[in-house]
Amino acid sequence: MSNLVGHSGCNLDLISYGDKLVIRKSSKSIDYNKRLELQYHKQKLFKNDQIKAPKVFDSGIEKGLFYFDMEYINGIRFNDYIKSQNFDKVFRIFSTLTNFVISNFTDEHISKSREILLKIESINSANLIDINVFNKIVTYSSIPIRSGYCHGDLTFENIIISNDEIYLIDFLDSFIDSPIIDISKLLQEFELN
């Protein structure tokens, strides 16, 4: 078993099961268990004809911390792939990703005013934000958000290319599930890389 480095704050271990390599992702704290379990379900239920996710094999609790085991994908992260491939190959993958995100939109609009305010309150521990201002904006505008499936953290780091196949890793639970989150992440990555 060897430790891997990730950016989610979770523990990642590479485990050898005979001739198969498996990644074990485990929670960083008991408080994070529920979030990691939501991410596990999002990855386990992922289905798409053109994009894959590592297969999930097992899950459980060890020393009070939630974990799940998944397939190890030997590939290259999309941000490195961009540097080593020609424009046509990169464009094909980026087009597949954007078509995937666009196809996830539903016609349903949701109002998440309460969730937005709760999120602002949760990150405002130093009281740097005037909650009353946000409360008025969110209450009076009540901007509808198109709902649908979202990966939650669709950055180039979380896209792996292996044998010309696209894999998504490190799914993230979102306080609002909308493909708008994924589009925003892709555009941000495209601008910064």
HELIX and SHEET records of a PDB file:
HELIX    1   1 ILE A   30  TYR A   32  5                                   3    
HELIX    2   2 ASN A   33  LYS A   44  1                                  12    
HELIX    3   3 PHE A   78  SER A   84  1                                   7    
HELIX    4   4 PHE A   87  SER A  103  1                                  17    
HELIX    5   5 SER A  113  ILE A  123  1                                  11    
HELIX    6   6 ILE A  131  SER A  141  1                                  11    
HELIX    7   7 PHE A  156  ASN A  158  5                                   3    
HELIX    8   8 PRO A  179  LEU A  192  1                                  14    
SHEET    1   A 5 SER A   2  LEU A   4  0                                        
SHEET    2   A 5 ASN A  11  TYR A  17 -1                                        
SHEET    3   A 5 LYS A  20  SER A  26 -1                                        
SHEET    4   A 5 LEU A  65  GLU A  71 -1                                        
SHEET    5   A 5 VAL A  56  GLU A  62 -1                                        
SHEET    1   B 4 ILE A  51  LYS A  52  0                                        
SHEET    2   B 4 GLU A 165  LEU A 168  1                                        
SHEET    3   B 4 ILE A 159  SER A 162 -1                                        
SHEET    4   B 4 ILE A  76  ARG A  77 -1                                        
SHEET    1   C 2 PHE A 105  ILE A 110  0                                        
SHEET    2   C 2 ILE A 145  GLY A 148 -1                                        
END                                                                             
